[in-house]
Structure formats: C-alpha cells, structure tokens
Amino acid sequence: MSKHTVAVLGTGKMGELVISGLLRSGWPADRLLATARRPARRAELAERHGVRVVDNVTAAGEADVLAIGVKPQDAGTLLDEIGGQVSAGTLVVSLCAGLPTGFFASRLPEGTPVIRVMTNTPALVDQAMTAISAGPHATDEHLALAEAMFQPLGATVRVPEYQQDAVTALSGSGPAYFYLMVEAMIDAGVLLGLPRQTAHELVVQTAIGSATMLRDSGEHPVKLREAVTSPAGTTAAALRELENHGIRAALLDALSAARDRARELAGQAR
C-alpha cells in the first residue's frame, strides 16, 4: 500500500491521528503530505512527524489519496480550491462528519472515487473504531486501501453509507459519553468519601476491565450485568436508581440528537 502517496488536508486532531497512525504502521514519511492553515501549526507538524507540509493545491496535485479532515462547513471551499488538481484516479477519503460522499463527488471530476470514514479519538492509543463506506465509483480495492490506512488506529468495519450518521452518533461521539460517565462516577466516589485520585483509579480500571470482558468474553452485556447483580444487593439498588432516572431514555435522546446534528452539518455545508 505504501506505493500510494497520501495527503491529509486539514490536520486538526483527526487529521494528525491519521498521519501518526500511518507512520506507526510503517508508511514511509516521504509518501505523506499534510496541510494546515497556520504557519505555527505547519512547523509543528513537520517537526513532530517529519512529513512535508504544503498548501492544499500542491497536496492535491501530488497525492493519489486525499484524506479530507477539514470542518464540514469548510469542505465546499476546500473542494473549490483543489478541484482543478484532482484527477479521476485520485481516491478521496472524507473524515467530515455528516457530509455524504455525493457532496464530494458532485464537486470533483467525474469518476473520482469517494469513501466516507468515521473514526474516533481512541485512535490516539490505537483503539479507534472506524466505519468505512463506499461512495460513488469506489471499488473493493479502494475500500481495502482505506482499511489499510485506518487499521493501524484500531478496528474497522464496513457499513452502508446511509448508516454513517448513526455511526457518528454511536462511536464517533461515543468516547465523550463514557468520559462523562467516568467523570460523574469519580465525583460520586469523592462525595462518598474517597480521595479523588483513588476514585479515579478505581473507576478507570473498572472501565478498562469491563470493556475488556465485553470484547473478549463474547457474552451479551445483559448476561455480564446480571453476573454482577445479586438479588436485593447493592448493584441492584444502584441499577434501580439509574433506571428511575431514565438512563436508557437519556441515551436514546442523546444519540438521536447527535445523529440529527450530523444531518444539520451536512445541510449547512456549501
């Protein structure tokens, strides 16, 4: 796969994660390009990763894989800028939340393959969940190339594009939900009399252990939850309060709101 030259256009958090993941997987630094608006950011990327940082037009002209990492509302302006440099054989990989592949295909030369990707921030520790969808003109070979780019960051799965807004709500934004839960549990531990650092260690390791059991045991989460819940015990009392406060309904509403916001972002893009 390293015969390809990848340019990451828009190197915010996600764009930089893609660059660092490719480098960790052995992708040659001289086959990677990056772009950034601010001079200080360009210098930082070059020093930290040893890749060449160029302008968008140069990147689009030199690379045969373009990973678009700009904000959704900036994608149209970017495509107007680089459209003349993109050949039909260039693979475009969109990291832009909410934007359908058709948004890119309609602004690029006819026949340009487009793939839509939603990953998440645990890519920083090689534990990302990345969903990949084929858009117009994207073949199995293009999908395989996109998977090769993101597999070093964690797990990948192929989904139909119509499911991507749900993916955004569930796993794209998902880490924030867990961090909020951990934050709340630590605060509760402090309220119950534990030192904050002790509460932090207890909750974080409990989260890691629980996630590992979910991944490795193959058991349904209901069965794992029931194994912790003794009749009329402490866990049962706690779970009753969570249900009384509508935890399931709150999560359903939260994920629906995230999905709807992804659709709004697509509507705002020009």
C-alpha positions, 0 to 999 in steps of 0.5 A, spaced: 500 500 500 505 504 501 506 505 493 500 510 494 502 517 496 497 520 501 495 527 503 491 529 509 488 536 508 486 539 514 490 536 520 486 538 526 486 532 531 483 527 526 487 529 521 494 528 525 491 521 528 491 519 521 498 521 519 501 518 526 497 512 525 500 511 518 507 512 520 506 507 526 504 502 521 510 503 517 508 508 511 514 511 509 514 519 511 516 521 504 509 518 501 505 523 506 503 530 505 499 534 510 496 541 510 494 546 515 492 553 515 497 556 520 504 557 519 505 555 527 501 549 526 505 547 519 512 547 523 509 543 528 507 538 524 513 537 520 517 537 526 513 532 530 512 527 524 517 529 519 512 529 513 512 535 508 507 540 509 504 544 503 498 548 501 492 544 499 493 545 491 500 542 491 497 536 496 492 535 491 496 535 485 501 530 488 497 525 492 493 519 489 489 519 496 486 525 499 484 524 506 479 530 507 479 532 515 477 539 514 470 542 518 464 540 514 462 547 513 469 548 510 469 542 505 465 546 499 471 551 499 476 546 500 473 542 494 473 549 490 480 550 491 483 543 489 478 541 484 482 543 478 488 538 481 484 532 482 484 527 477 479 521 476 484 516 479 485 520 485 481 516 491 478 521 496 477 519 503 472 524 507 473 524 515 467 530 515 462 528 519 455 528 516 457 530 509 455 524 504 460 522 499 455 525 493 457 532 496 464 530 494 463 527 488 458 532 485 464 537 486 470 533 483 471 530 476 467 525 474 469 518 476 473 520 482 472 515 487 469 517 494 469 513 501 466 516 507 470 514 514 468 515 521 473 514 526 474 516 533 479 519 538 481 512 541 485 512 535 490 516 539 492 509 543 490 505 537 483 503 539 479 507 534 473 504 531 472 506 524 466 505 519 468 505 512 463 506 506 463 506 499 461 512 495 460 513 488 465 509 483 469 506 489 471 499 488 473 493 493 480 495 492 479 502 494 475 500 500 481 495 502 486 501 501 482 505 506 482 499 511 489 499 510 490 506 512 485 506 518 487 499 521 493 501 524 488 506 529 484 500 531 478 496 528 474 497 522 468 495 519 464 496 513 457 499 513 452 502 508 453 509 507 446 511 509 448 508 516 454 513 517 450 518 521 448 513 526 455 511 526 457 518 528 452 518 533 454 511 536 462 511 536 464 517 533 461 521 539 461 515 543 468 516 547 465 523 550 459 519 553 463 514 557 468 520 559 462 523 562 460 517 565 467 516 568 467 523 570 460 523 574 462 516 577 469 519 580 465 525 583 460 520 586 466 516 589 469 523 592 462 525 595 462 518 598 468 519 601 474 517 597 480 521 595 479 523 588 485 520 585 483 513 588 476 514 585 479 515 579 483 509 579 478 505 581 473 507 576 478 507 570 480 500 571 473 498 572 472 501 565 478 498 562 476 491 565 469 491 563 470 493 556 475 488 556 470 482 558 465 485 553 470 484 547 473 478 549 468 474 553 463 474 547 457 474 552 451 479 551 452 485 556 445 483 559 448 476 561 455 480 564 450 485 568 446 480 571 453 476 573 454 482 577 447 483 580 445 479 586 438 479 588 436 485 593 444 487 593 447 493 592 448 493 584 441 492 584 439 498 588 444 502 584 441 499 577 434 501 580 436 508 581 439 509 574 433 506 571 428 511 575 432 516 572 431 514 565 438 512 563 436 508 557 431 514 555 437 519 556 441 515 551 436 514 546 435 522 546 442 523 546 444 519 540 438 521 536 440 528 537 447 527 535 445 523 529 440 529 527 446 534 528 450 530 523 444 531 518 444 539 520 452 539 518 451 536 512 445 541 510 449 547 512 455 545 508 456 549 501 
